[in-house]
């Protein structure tokens, strides 16, 4: 029996654009430590983004307190969450 998984993931860098609507998204986080950068993937809450609001209260928009660590995101509606596994028996 063989398992064949095909997943094509298109991460969207935050320097390219932010999500269109508030809600949960899959995020790639970057943390800079003395030993070097470390990356983590997790679910983040996106609240919408405004340059003015971000300057006034960065905890209240974008990705909240984790905003500065998010380098890319992926919609929870994307094909990653609808991944199909092809099963083939020999």
MODELLER restraints for C-alpha pairs under 7 A, 6 or more apart:
rsr = mdl.restraints
at = mdl.atoms
rsr.add(forms.Gaussian(group=physical.xy_distance, feature=features.Distance(at['CA:1:A'], at['CA:88:A']), mean=6.03, stdev=0.5))
rsr.add(forms.Gaussian(group=physical.xy_distance, feature=features.Distance(at['CA:1:A'], at['CA:89:A']), mean=4.32, stdev=0.5))
rsr.add(forms.Gaussian(group=physical.xy_distance, feature=features.Distance(at['CA:1:A'], at['CA:90:A']), mean=5.58, stdev=0.5))
rsr.add(forms.Gaussian(group=physical.xy_distance, feature=features.Distance(at['CA:2:A'], at['CA:87:A']), mean=6.40, stdev=0.5))
rsr.add(forms.Gaussian(group=physical.xy_distance, feature=features.Distance(at['CA:2:A'], at['CA:88:A']), mean=5.44, stdev=0.5))
rsr.add(forms.Gaussian(group=physical.xy_distance, feature=features.Distance(at['CA:2:A'], at['CA:89:A']), mean=6.16, stdev=0.5))
rsr.add(forms.Gaussian(group=physical.xy_distance, feature=features.Distance(at['CA:3:A'], at['CA:86:A']), mean=6.30, stdev=0.5))
rsr.add(forms.Gaussian(group=physical.xy_distance, feature=features.Distance(at['CA:3:A'], at['CA:87:A']), mean=5.25, stdev=0.5))
rsr.add(forms.Gaussian(group=physical.xy_distance, feature=features.Distance(at['CA:3:A'], at['CA:88:A']), mean=6.56, stdev=0.5))
rsr.add(forms.Gaussian(group=physical.xy_distance, feature=features.Distance(at['CA:4:A'], at['CA:85:A']), mean=6.23, stdev=0.5))
rsr.add(forms.Gaussian(group=physical.xy_distance, feature=features.Distance(at['CA:4:A'], at['CA:86:A']), mean=5.29, stdev=0.5))
rsr.add(forms.Gaussian(group=physical.xy_distance, feature=features.Distance(at['CA:4:A'], at['CA:87:A']), mean=6.48, stdev=0.5))
rsr.add(forms.Gaussian(group=physical.xy_distance, feature=features.Distance(at['CA:5:A'], at['CA:85:A']), mean=5.10, stdev=0.5))
rsr.add(forms.Gaussian(group=physical.xy_distance, feature=features.Distance(at['CA:5:A'], at['CA:86:A']), mean=6.32, stdev=0.5))
rsr.add(forms.Gaussian(group=physical.xy_distance, feature=features.Distance(at['CA:7:A'], at['CA:80:A']), mean=6.85, stdev=0.5))
rsr.add(forms.Gaussian(group=physical.xy_distance, feature=features.Distance(at['CA:7:A'], at['CA:83:A']), mean=6.76, stdev=0.5))
rsr.add(forms.Gaussian(group=physical.xy_distance, feature=features.Distance(at['CA:9:A'], at['CA:80:A']), mean=6.63, stdev=0.5))
rsr.add(forms.Gaussian(group=physical.xy_distance, feature=features.Distance(at['CA:11:A'], at['CA:72:A']), mean=5.91, stdev=0.5))
rsr.add(forms.Gaussian(group=physical.xy_distance, feature=features.Distance(at['CA:11:A'], at['CA:73:A']), mean=5.61, stdev=0.5))
rsr.add(forms.Gaussian(group=physical.xy_distance, feature=features.Distance(at['CA:11:A'], at['CA:74:A']), mean=5.35, stdev=0.5))
rsr.add(forms.Gaussian(group=physical.xy_distance, feature=features.Distance(at['CA:12:A'], at['CA:72:A']), mean=5.22, stdev=0.5))
rsr.add(forms.Gaussian(group=physical.xy_distance, feature=features.Distance(at['CA:12:A'], at['CA:73:A']), mean=5.32, stdev=0.5))
rsr.add(forms.Gaussian(group=physical.xy_distance, feature=features.Distance(at['CA:12:A'], at['CA:74:A']), mean=6.25, stdev=0.5))
rsr.add(forms.Gaussian(group=physical.xy_distance, feature=features.Distance(at['CA:13:A'], at['CA:71:A']), mean=5.82, stdev=0.5))
rsr.add(forms.Gaussian(group=physical.xy_distance, feature=features.Distance(at['CA:13:A'], at['CA:72:A']), mean=4.06, stdev=0.5))
rsr.add(forms.Gaussian(group=physical.xy_distance, feature=features.Distance(at['CA:13:A'], at['CA:73:A']), mean=6.49, stdev=0.5))
rsr.add(forms.Gaussian(group=physical.xy_distance, feature=features.Distance(at['CA:14:A'], at['CA:71:A']), mean=5.66, stdev=0.5))
rsr.add(forms.Gaussian(group=physical.xy_distance, feature=features.Distance(at['CA:14:A'], at['CA:72:A']), mean=5.27, stdev=0.5))
rsr.add(forms.Gaussian(group=physical.xy_distance, feature=features.Distance(at['CA:21:A'], at['CA:48:A']), mean=6.73, stdev=0.5))
rsr.add(forms.Gaussian(group=physical.xy_distance, feature=features.Distance(at['CA:22:A'], at['CA:46:A']), mean=5.10, stdev=0.5))
rsr.add(forms.Gaussian(group=physical.xy_distance, feature=features.Distance(at['CA:22:A'], at['CA:47:A']), mean=4.73, stdev=0.5))
rsr.add(forms.Gaussian(group=physical.xy_distance, feature=features.Distance(at['CA:22:A'], at['CA:48:A']), mean=5.33, stdev=0.5))
rsr.add(forms.Gaussian(group=physical.xy_distance, feature=features.Distance(at['CA:23:A'], at['CA:45:A']), mean=5.63, stdev=0.5))
rsr.add(forms.Gaussian(group=physical.xy_distance, feature=features.Distance(at['CA:23:A'], at['CA:46:A']), mean=5.22, stdev=0.5))
rsr.add(forms.Gaussian(group=physical.xy_distance, feature=features.Distance(at['CA:23:A'], at['CA:47:A']), mean=6.58, stdev=0.5))
rsr.add(forms.Gaussian(group=physical.xy_distance, feature=features.Distance(at['CA:24:A'], at['CA:43:A']), mean=6.52, stdev=0.5))
rsr.add(forms.Gaussian(group=physical.xy_distance, feature=features.Distance(at['CA:24:A'], at['CA:44:A']), mean=5.57, stdev=0.5))
rsr.add(forms.Gaussian(group=physical.xy_distance, feature=features.Distance(at['CA:24:A'], at['CA:45:A']), mean=4.50, stdev=0.5))
rsr.add(forms.Gaussian(group=physical.xy_distance, feature=features.Distance(at['CA:24:A'], at['CA:46:A']), mean=5.97, stdev=0.5))
rsr.add(forms.Gaussian(group=physical.xy_distance, feature=features.Distance(at['CA:24:A'], at['CA:76:A']), mean=6.67, stdev=0.5))
rsr.add(forms.Gaussian(group=physical.xy_distance, feature=features.Distance(at['CA:25:A'], at['CA:43:A']), mean=5.70, stdev=0.5))
rsr.add(forms.Gaussian(group=physical.xy_distance, feature=features.Distance(at['CA:25:A'], at['CA:44:A']), mean=5.41, stdev=0.5))
rsr.add(forms.Gaussian(group=physical.xy_distance, feature=features.Distance(at['CA:25:A'], at['CA:45:A']), mean=6.33, stdev=0.5))
rsr.add(forms.Gaussian(group=physical.xy_distance, feature=features.Distance(at['CA:25:A'], at['CA:46:A']), mean=6.87, stdev=0.5))
rsr.add(forms.Gaussian(group=physical.xy_distance, feature=features.Distance(at['CA:25:A'], at['CA:73:A']), mean=6.41, stdev=0.5))
rsr.add(forms.Gaussian(group=physical.xy_distance, feature=features.Distance(at['CA:25:A'], at['CA:74:A']), mean=5.79, stdev=0.5))
rsr.add(forms.Gaussian(group=physical.xy_distance, feature=features.Distance(at['CA:25:A'], at['CA:75:A']), mean=4.93, stdev=0.5))
rsr.add(forms.Gaussian(group=physical.xy_distance, feature=features.Distance(at['CA:25:A'], at['CA:76:A']), mean=5.19, stdev=0.5))
rsr.add(forms.Gaussian(group=physical.xy_distance, feature=features.Distance(at['CA:26:A'], at['CA:42:A']), mean=5.66, stdev=0.5))
rsr.add(forms.Gaussian(group=physical.xy_distance, feature=features.Distance(at['CA:26:A'], at['CA:43:A']), mean=4.52, stdev=0.5))
rsr.add(forms.Gaussian(group=physical.xy_distance, feature=features.Distance(at['CA:26:A'], at['CA:44:A']), mean=6.02, stdev=0.5))
rsr.add(forms.Gaussian(group=physical.xy_distance, feature=features.Distance(at['CA:26:A'], at['CA:73:A']), mean=5.51, stdev=0.5))
rsr.add(forms.Gaussian(group=physical.xy_distance, feature=features.Distance(at['CA:26:A'], at['CA:74:A']), mean=5.04, stdev=0.5))
rsr.add(forms.Gaussian(group=physical.xy_distance, feature=features.Distance(at['CA:26:A'], at['CA:75:A']), mean=6.26, stdev=0.5))
rsr.add(forms.Gaussian(group=physical.xy_distance, feature=features.Distance(at['CA:26:A'], at['CA:76:A']), mean=6.23, stdev=0.5))
rsr.add(forms.Gaussian(group=physical.xy_distance, feature=features.Distance(at['CA:27:A'], at['CA:41:A']), mean=5.59, stdev=0.5))
rsr.add(forms.Gaussian(group=physical.xy_distance, feature=features.Distance(at['CA:27:A'], at['CA:42:A']), mean=5.39, stdev=0.5))
rsr.add(forms.Gaussian(group=physical.xy_distance, feature=features.Distance(at['CA:27:A'], at['CA:43:A']), mean=5.87, stdev=0.5))
rsr.add(forms.Gaussian(group=physical.xy_distance, feature=features.Distance(at['CA:27:A'], at['CA:44:A']), mean=5.98, stdev=0.5))
rsr.add(forms.Gaussian(group=physical.xy_distance, feature=features.Distance(at['CA:27:A'], at['CA:70:A']), mean=6.34, stdev=0.5))
rsr.add(forms.Gaussian(group=physical.xy_distance, feature=features.Distance(at['CA:27:A'], at['CA:72:A']), mean=5.91, stdev=0.5))
rsr.add(forms.Gaussian(group=physical.xy_distance, feature=features.Distance(at['CA:27:A'], at['CA:73:A']), mean=4.41, stdev=0.5))
rsr.add(forms.Gaussian(group=physical.xy_distance, feature=features.Distance(at['CA:27:A'], at['CA:74:A']), mean=6.46, stdev=0.5))
rsr.add(forms.Gaussian(group=physical.xy_distance, feature=features.Distance(at['CA:28:A'], at['CA:39:A']), mean=6.81, stdev=0.5))
rsr.add(forms.Gaussian(group=physical.xy_distance, feature=features.Distance(at['CA:28:A'], at['CA:40:A']), mean=5.75, stdev=0.5))
rsr.add(forms.Gaussian(group=physical.xy_distance, feature=features.Distance(at['CA:28:A'], at['CA:41:A']), mean=4.59, stdev=0.5))
rsr.add(forms.Gaussian(group=physical.xy_distance, feature=features.Distance(at['CA:28:A'], at['CA:42:A']), mean=6.71, stdev=0.5))
rsr.add(forms.Gaussian(group=physical.xy_distance, feature=features.Distance(at['CA:28:A'], at['CA:70:A']), mean=5.78, stdev=0.5))
rsr.add(forms.Gaussian(group=physical.xy_distance, feature=features.Distance(at['CA:28:A'], at['CA:71:A']), mean=5.85, stdev=0.5))
rsr.add(forms.Gaussian(group=physical.xy_distance, feature=features.Distance(at['CA:28:A'], at['CA:72:A']), mean=5.27, stdev=0.5))
rsr.add(forms.Gaussian(group=physical.xy_distance, feature=features.Distance(at['CA:28:A'], at['CA:73:A']), mean=6.16, stdev=0.5))
rsr.add(forms.Gaussian(group=physical.xy_distance, feature=features.Distance(at['CA:29:A'], at['CA:39:A']), mean=5.51, stdev=0.5))
rsr.add(forms.Gaussian(group=physical.xy_distance, feature=features.Distance(at['CA:29:A'], at['CA:40:A']), mean=5.11, stdev=0.5))
rsr.add(forms.Gaussian(group=physical.xy_distance, feature=features.Distance(at['CA:29:A'], at['CA:41:A']), mean=6.14, stdev=0.5))
rsr.add(forms.Gaussian(group=physical.xy_distance, feature=features.Distance(at['CA:29:A'], at['CA:69:A']), mean=5.10, stdev=0.5))
rsr.add(forms.Gaussian(group=physical.xy_distance, feature=features.Distance(at['CA:29:A'], at['CA:70:A']), mean=4.52, stdev=0.5))
rsr.add(forms.Gaussian(group=physical.xy_distance, feature=features.Distance(at['CA:29:A'], at['CA:71:A']), mean=5.91, stdev=0.5))
rsr.add(forms.Gaussian(group=physical.xy_distance, feature=features.Distance(at['CA:30:A'], at['CA:37:A']), mean=6.57, stdev=0.5))
rsr.add(forms.Gaussian(group=physical.xy_distance, feature=features.Distance(at['CA:30:A'], at['CA:38:A']), mean=5.78, stdev=0.5))
rsr.add(forms.Gaussian(group=physical.xy_distance, feature=features.Distance(at['CA:30:A'], at['CA:39:A']), mean=4.67, stdev=0.5))
rsr.add(forms.Gaussian(group=physical.xy_distance, feature=features.Distance(at['CA:30:A'], at['CA:40:A']), mean=6.65, stdev=0.5))
rsr.add(forms.Gaussian(group=physical.xy_distance, feature=features.Distance(at['CA:30:A'], at['CA:69:A']), mean=5.15, stdev=0.5))
rsr.add(forms.Gaussian(group=physical.xy_distance, feature=features.Distance(at['CA:30:A'], at['CA:70:A']), mean=6.40, stdev=0.5))
rsr.add(forms.Gaussian(group=physical.xy_distance, feature=features.Distance(at['CA:30:A'], at['CA:71:A']), mean=6.60, stdev=0.5))
rsr.add(forms.Gaussian(group=physical.xy_distance, feature=features.Distance(at['CA:31:A'], at['CA:37:A']), mean=5.56, stdev=0.5))
rsr.add(forms.Gaussian(group=physical.xy_distance, feature=features.Distance(at['CA:31:A'], at['CA:38:A']), mean=5.24, stdev=0.5))
rsr.add(forms.Gaussian(group=physical.xy_distance, feature=features.Distance(at['CA:31:A'], at['CA:39:A']), mean=6.36, stdev=0.5))
rsr.add(forms.Gaussian(group=physical.xy_distance, feature=features.Distance(at['CA:31:A'], at['CA:69:A']), mean=6.33, stdev=0.5))
rsr.add(forms.Gaussian(group=physical.xy_distance, feature=features.Distance(at['CA:32:A'], at['CA:38:A']), mean=6.46, stdev=0.5))
rsr.add(forms.Gaussian(group=physical.xy_distance, feature=features.Distance(at['CA:44:A'], at['CA:63:A']), mean=6.73, stdev=0.5))
rsr.add(forms.Gaussian(group=physical.xy_distance, feature=features.Distance(at['CA:45:A'], at['CA:63:A']), mean=5.91, stdev=0.5))
rsr.add(forms.Gaussian(group=physical.xy_distance, feature=features.Distance(at['CA:46:A'], at['CA:62:A']), mean=5.48, stdev=0.5))
rsr.add(forms.Gaussian(group=physical.xy_distance, feature=features.Distance(at['CA:46:A'], at['CA:63:A']), mean=4.81, stdev=0.5))
rsr.add(forms.Gaussian(group=physical.xy_distance, feature=features.Distance(at['CA:47:A'], at['CA:61:A']), mean=5.29, stdev=0.5))
rsr.add(forms.Gaussian(group=physical.xy_distance, feature=features.Distance(at['CA:47:A'], at['CA:62:A']), mean=5.27, stdev=0.5))
rsr.add(forms.Gaussian(group=physical.xy_distance, feature=features.Distance(at['CA:47:A'], at['CA:63:A']), mean=6.41, stdev=0.5))
rsr.add(forms.Gaussian(group=physical.xy_distance, feature=features.Distance(at['CA:48:A'], at['CA:61:A']), mean=5.80, stdev=0.5))
rsr.add(forms.Gaussian(group=physical.xy_distance, feature=features.Distance(at['CA:48:A'], at['CA:62:A']), mean=5.17, stdev=0.5))
rsr.add(forms.Gaussian(group=physical.xy_distance, feature=features.Distance(at['CA:49:A'], at['CA:61:A']), mean=5.47, stdev=0.5))
rsr.add(forms.Gaussian(group=physical.xy_distance, feature=features.Distance(at['CA:49:A'], at['CA:62:A']), mean=4.66, stdev=0.5))
rsr.add(forms.Gaussian(group=physical.xy_distance, feature=features.Distance(at['CA:53:A'], at['CA:61:A']), mean=6.97, stdev=0.5))
rsr.add(forms.Gaussian(group=physical.xy_distance, feature=features.Distance(at['CA:54:A'], at['CA:61:A']), mean=6.15, stdev=0.5))
rsr.add(forms.Gaussian(group=physical.xy_distance, feature=features.Distance(at['CA:58:A'], at['CA:64:A']), mean=6.49, stdev=0.5))
rsr.add(forms.Gaussian(group=physical.xy_distance, feature=features.Distance(at['CA:59:A'], at['CA:65:A']), mean=4.87, stdev=0.5))
